[in-house]
Amino acid sequence: MCPPAHAISKQVNHHYLPFLLSHDPKVHAGTTTQSEVALRNELFNVDGFGMSWYTPTKSEFAPPSATSSTTGPILHPAVYKITHPALHTTNFQTICAATATTCVMAHIRAASTGVIAEVNTHPFVFGRHTIMHNGYISSYPAISRQMAGIMSEEAHTHITGRTDSEAIAALYMTYLTAGAGHGTGEDAWEQAYTTQEMTSALQNTISTIIELQRTLGVEVEPNDLNICVSDGRQLVASRFRNHATQQPPSLYHSASAGVTLNRKYPDEADGKAGRWGKAKGEMGTHGVKAEGRNPRARKGVEEHGRHVIVASEPTTYKKCEWKLIEKNRAIVVDGEGGVEFVEVRYPGQEV
């Protein structure tokens, strides 16, 4: 198995950030500089790797839930975490080669708070819900106790590490499960919620963090809150920084790159620079030597299903397959693969 040249496992110290240096002046107050891009995107992500992939196995051994609104088998995340880069880890390679799923989430960590330990490595799981975060909460030690006081007892007790990101996850789950009829604690974590409820919970989480910072009485640096949440069927991800002109860390989406990444299909993630590049190809099924195409493809492009990929950096050589999510927007993906974008507002925002 040969991973793409810019797979997430290789983004530890190498970055690809198209579209970040040019912004619509109607949307952004100023042009982003190269130094600003480097400041919030070119970290060395060597402090841990984690991934979750959704599977129906757990639900096949559990009694049916009378309150779940999900049709079909309920998906739960399996989780793999390590405290170092994953690229040359045999277990990681074996899992990737032998696992099939319709939803996978992966994260490489550059520690801002908390020691380097598996409990501090993303993603964080609450029942069937998975949360991960790229960025930081400014002045987190000064508001951490207030954040804990807002969390439900169950969400706060579930925290095992000492990071701002896991506190974000617990606060999000508190808001997500606060509605009537969802039960409490772990029962509520097993329920399905609408994308509107997920989006509202994420918005409330971000607003609460900024409201708490405003009570400190001192000027606080802006926050980077690129947060991704999923229940295995639906997904919401924000690209957010509460500053009038500065950009958040990068976040892209694609509804076509899955075909390029999938080795069952004709294209190849690295194009002519990759495994099947010029003078490297082998005879394909029609006796033609491939250059930048996968000669072992089993399916045609038209056979690939609907899909959405959300990533901090593109993972294919085709820049045209990727779009940069606008600043202070959230991408919302429903259970059928439909996509919409919503604004993420915050206290003190200039109108």
N, C-alpha and C positions, 0 to 999 in steps of 0.2 A: 504494500500500500504506500503510495507516494502522496503526501499531503500537498495542497496548493502552496505556491511560493509565499502567499500572504495569508495562510491559515491563522486562526486566532492563536494557536500554539507558537507561532513565529512572530507575533506582534509584541513580544517581550521587549525587544530593543530595535525594532524596525517598524517604520510607520508609513502609511500611504493615505494621504488626506486630500483628495480632489475636492474642488469647489470651495474650499475654505477661504481662499484669498480674494474672492470676488463676491460681493453681496449687493443685493438690490438696495439702493439708497432710500427707497420708499419704505423698506422694512427695517434696515439697519442704519443707525445714525452716522456711521463712518465705515471706511474700508478697513477690514481686518489686516493687521500687519503680520509679517512672518514671525516676529518675536512673540506676538500674542498667541499665534497658533502653536508655537513651540511650548509656551508656558503651560498651556492646559491640555496638551495632547502628546507631547514627546517624552513621557515619563518612561523609566525603566521598570517594567511590570514583572519583577522577579520575586515577589513576596507571596506567591501562591497561585494555584490554579484550581478551579472548581467547575463542575458541570452537573446538570440534572437532565434526565431524559424521562419522558412520561411513558408509562406502561399500564395496561389494565390488570396486571397480575394480582395486585393486592385486592382489588374488588372481586376477583374470582373466588377468593377465599373468605370474603366477609359477607355478612347478612345484608340484604338490600336495605337501603335507607328510605324510609317512608316520606322524608321531607326533601329529598334531592330532586331537583328539576331537570337533571341531565338525562337525556335519552341515550341508550347504549351503555357500554361499560364505562365505569368511572375511572379516570386516569389519575395515577399518583406518580410523583417524581422519585426516581432512583437517583442517588447523589454520590458523586465521587469528588474527593477533595485531597489536595496535597499542598505542601508548603514551599514548593519550588516549581520552576517551569516544567511543563509536561512533555515537551517535544521528544525527549529521549527516554521517557518512562515506559517500560514494557507494558505495564498494566493499562495505561492510557491507550496505547496503540492496539492492544487486544480488544478492549472495550469498543473502540471506534470501528474496528474491523468486523465485529460480530454482533453489533447492536442495531436494531431498526426501531424507529420511533417517528411519530408525527409531530413531536415538539421537543426541541432540545434547547437548553440555555447554558451558556458557557461564559466564564469570567476569568481574567487574569488580573492579579492584584498588585498595585503599588501602594503600600501601606501609608495611610495618613494618620490614623489613630489605631491603637491596639497593637499588641505584639504579633509577631509572625507565628501563627498557630492555625491548625485546622479549624478550630471553632470560630476564628475570625475571617475565614475564607468564604467568599460568596460561592454559590447562591445560598440564601436562607430559606428554609422550608417551614411552612405552617400548614399541616394537613396536606391538602391538595394544591396549595398555593405556593408559588416560588417567587422570590424577590431578589434582585441584585441591583447594585448601584455603582456608578462611575462618578467620582467627584468627592466632595467633602462638605460637611456642615461647618461654617466658620464659627469660631468661639464655642465649639461643642461642649467642652467641659463646663462652661458657664451656664448652659441651658439644659444639660443632660438630666438633672434632677427634676426640672419642671416637665421635660418630655416624659420621664418615667411616671410622673404623677397623673398624666393624661391617659396613659396606656391602660387597657384593661388588665386586671390582675393576671389573667391567663397569658396574655401576650407578654407582659413584663417577665413573668416567671419562666417563659419559654426561652428567653435570651440566655445564651451560654457564653458568649464572647464579650468583648469590650470595645466594640467599634461603633462609630456613628451610623454606619450602614445598617447594622442589625437593629439599631434603635429606630431607624427609618422604617424597616420592615415591620417591627412590632407596632409602631404607631399607625402604619398603613392598615394592618390587620385589625386594629382596634376600630378604626373608622369603617372599614369594609363590613365588619360584622355587627355594627351598632344598630342596624335597623331591626324593627319588630319582626318576629317570626323566624329568625335565623338560628335561634338557640344561643348557647354561650360556649366559650372556650373551644375545646377540640371538636365538639359537635358542630359549631358554627364554621370551623375551618374546613369541614368536609362538605359544605354546601357550595352550590354553584351560584354565581352572582352575574348580573347583567354587565355589559361593558359600561353602561352608564354608572352603575354602582362602583365599578372598579375605577373609572375615571374620576368620579366624585371623591372617592377615598384618597386617591393620589393627590388631587387638588387640595383637599383638606390637610393632608400631611405636609405638603410644601408650604401652605399658608400658615399653618401652626408654627412651623420652624421659624419663619420670618417674624411672625407676631411675637414669639418668645424673645427673639433677638432684639426687637424694638423696645422691649421692656427693660433692657440692660442699662439704658441711659447713656450709652457710649456708641460711637460709630463702629459698626461691624462690617468686616469685609463681605463682599457678595458670596453666595453659595453656588457651588456646582452640583446640580441635582439631576443628573441623567439617571433615571430610575426605570427599571423594567419589571413588570409584574405579569404573571400568567397563571392560569389554572389548567394548562395543558390543552385547552381548546380555544381560549381567547387570550389576547395580549394587549397591554397598554404600556407605552414607553415614552418618557418625557425627555426633551432636550432643553435644559433650563439653566439660566444664570440671571439672578435679579440685579442686573445692571443695565443702564440705558444704552450703552454702546458696546460693551465687551461681550464677546461670544462665549458660549458654553463649550465644553469638549464636543468633539465631533460625534454625529450619530446619523447613520444612513439607513435607507430602506430599499428593498428591491423585490419585485414580483416576477423576475425572470432569471436571476442569477442561479437559482436552484438547478436549472437545466444544465448550465455550464459547469456547476460543481459536481453534479451526479455522474459517476463513472459508467452508468448504464446508457448514457446518451452521447451523441457524436462530438459535442464540443469538449474543450479541455480548459480547466481553470486558468492555466498559465499561457494559453495560446501557443504561438510558435516559439516562445522562449522556454516552454516547458518540456515535459517528458517526450511529447510527440512532435517536438519542433523540427526545424530543418535538419535533414541528415540524421535524424534520430528515430524517425517513424518506422513502422513495420507494415507489411502488406495488410490491407483491410479486407473486408469480406468480398469486395469486388475486384481485388487484385491491384488496387491503386495504393501507392505508398502515401501515408498520411503525413501532413505537415500542419501541426497545430490542431489536429483533429484526432479523436479517439478511435483507432481502428477496431477496438474491441466492443464498440457500442452495440447494445442489444435492442434499443428502442429508438423510435424517431422522436423528434422534438415535440411533435403534436400530441404524443401520448402522455406527456408530463402533466400532472394535475396542478390545480391552483395552489399557490403557496406565497408566503411572505417571509422575507429575511430582514431582520433589524440588526445592525452591527455598528460598532464604533468605527470600524474601517472596512472598506470593500475587500472582498476576498477573491475576486476574479480580475482578470486583466482588462475586462471590458468596462471602461468608465461609464459608458452609456447605459449600463444595466443598473446603475445606482443613482439615487437622488439624496441630496443632503436635506435632512429634516430641518425646518426653519427654527430659529431661536424661539424659545418659550412656546413651543408647540408639543403636543403629544400625539403620537400615532396610535390609533385604536383599531385593532384587528378583531373582527367577530368570528364566531364559530364556523362560518361559511367561507372565510377568507376575505370578506369585504373589508375595505380600508377607508378610514376617514381621519381627519386631523382636527384637533381642537386646540384652542388657545389655553395656555396655562397662565392665569393671572396671579398677582401676589399683592399683599398689603404694601402701600406706599408706591405702587406702580404709577408712573407718569402716563397720563391719558393723552 
